[in-house]
């Protein structure tokens, strides 16, 4: 409940580093392991 409220009232704003399609999951995993990786990795259908 706390996370949802924070997202709704914009007190919690996650930083998105990059979006990948689900079929690109292996590349997304490699990106996470790179030095200097920043932000959240999003997988989309």
VOZA-961803 format. One line per 3 residues: number of its first residue (from 1); their letters; for each residue x negated, y negated, z negated of N, C-alpha, C. Coordinates in nm, 2 decimals, always signed. Atoms other than C-alpha are relative to their C-alpha. Example, Ala and Ser with C-alpha at 12.3 -4.5 7.8 and 13.67 -1.06 7.14 Angstrom:
<kemis>
1	as	-0.09:+0.12:+0.00:-1.23:+0.45:-0.78:-0.09:-0.12:+0.00; +0.09:+0.11:+0.00:-1.37:+0.11:-0.71:+0.08:-0.11:-0.08
</kemis>
This chain:
<kemis>
1	xxx	-0.08:+0.12:+0.00:+0.00:+0.00:+0.00:-0.09:-0.12:+0.00; +0.09:+0.11:+0.01:-0.28:-0.24:-0.08:-0.07:-0.04:+0.13; +0.06:+0.02:-0.13:-0.45:-0.20:+0.25:+0.10:-0.06:+0.10
4	xxx	-0.11:+0.05:-0.09:-0.13:-0.25:+0.45:+0.03:-0.14:-0.03; -0.03:+0.14:+0.04:-0.05:-0.57:+0.25:-0.11:-0.09:+0.05; +0.11:+0.08:-0.04:-0.40:-0.70:+0.32:-0.01:-0.02:+0.15
7	xxx	+0.00:+0.02:-0.15:-0.37:-0.64:+0.69:+0.11:-0.09:+0.04; -0.12:+0.08:-0.03:-0.02:-0.80:+0.70:-0.02:-0.14:-0.03; +0.02:+0.14:+0.04:-0.12:-1.11:+0.51:-0.13:-0.06:+0.04
10	xxx	+0.13:+0.04:-0.06:-0.46:-1.13:+0.69:-0.11:-0.04:-0.10; +0.11:+0.02:+0.10:-0.67:-1.13:+0.37:-0.10:+0.11:+0.03; +0.10:-0.10:-0.04:-0.83:-0.81:+0.51:+0.00:+0.00:+0.15
13	xxx	+0.01:+0.01:-0.15:-0.96:-0.85:+0.86:-0.13:+0.09:+0.04; +0.11:-0.09:-0.04:-1.18:-0.55:+0.98:-0.06:-0.06:+0.12; +0.08:+0.04:-0.12:-1.45:-0.63:+1.23:-0.01:+0.12:+0.09
16	xxx	+0.00:-0.11:-0.10:-1.41:-0.42:+1.55:-0.13:-0.02:+0.08; +0.13:+0.01:-0.08:-1.75:-0.35:+1.71:+0.02:+0.04:+0.14; -0.02:-0.05:-0.14:-1.63:-0.16:+2.01:+0.12:+0.10:+0.00
19	xxx	-0.11:-0.09:-0.02:-1.33:+0.04:+2.15:-0.05:+0.10:+0.11; +0.03:-0.11:-0.10:-1.37:+0.38:+2.33:+0.13:+0.08:+0.02; -0.11:-0.10:-0.02:-1.12:+0.61:+2.49:-0.04:+0.13:-0.07
22	xxx	+0.02:-0.13:+0.07:-1.07:+0.94:+2.31:-0.10:+0.09:+0.07; +0.09:-0.08:-0.08:-1.25:+1.12:+2.59:-0.15:-0.05:-0.01; +0.13:+0.05:+0.01:-1.55:+0.90:+2.52:-0.06:+0.01:-0.15
25	xxx	+0.04:-0.02:+0.14:-1.58:+1.02:+2.15:-0.15:+0.03:-0.02; +0.14:-0.03:+0.02:-1.93:+1.16:+2.20:-0.09:-0.13:+0.01; +0.08:+0.13:-0.02:-2.06:+0.82:+2.33:+0.03:-0.09:-0.12
28	xxx	-0.03:+0.08:+0.11:-1.88:+0.65:+2.04:-0.08:+0.04:-0.12; +0.08:-0.06:+0.11:-2.06:+0.88:+1.79:-0.14:-0.05:+0.02; +0.13:+0.05:-0.02:-2.39:+0.79:+1.95:-0.02:-0.15:-0.03
31	xxx	+0.00:+0.14:+0.03:-2.31:+0.42:+1.92:-0.01:-0.03:-0.15; +0.00:+0.01:+0.15:-2.25:+0.46:+1.55:-0.14:+0.02:-0.06; +0.13:-0.04:+0.05:-2.59:+0.62:+1.51:-0.11:-0.10:+0.04
34	xxx	+0.10:+0.09:-0.05:-2.78:+0.34:+1.69:-0.04:-0.10:-0.11; +0.04:+0.10:+0.09:-2.99:+0.10:+1.48:+0.08:-0.13:+0.03; -0.07:+0.13:-0.02:-2.80:-0.23:+1.43:+0.15:+0.01:+0.03
37	xxx	-0.14:-0.01:-0.03:-2.46:-0.08:+1.48:+0.08:-0.09:-0.10; -0.07:+0.10:+0.08:-2.20:-0.33:+1.36:+0.15:+0.01:+0.03; -0.14:-0.01:-0.02:-1.83:-0.32:+1.30:+0.06:+0.14:+0.01
40	xxx	-0.07:-0.13:-0.01:-1.57:-0.05:+1.33:+0.01:+0.05:+0.15; -0.02:-0.06:-0.14:-1.55:+0.19:+1.63:+0.14:+0.05:+0.00; -0.14:-0.03:-0.02:-1.20:+0.23:+1.76:+0.01:+0.10:+0.11
43	xxx	-0.03:-0.09:-0.10:-1.09:+0.54:+1.95:+0.15:-0.01:+0.04; -0.14:+0.01:-0.05:-0.78:+0.50:+2.17:+0.03:+0.11:+0.09; -0.04:-0.11:-0.09:-0.58:+0.76:+2.36:-0.02:-0.02:+0.14
</kemis>
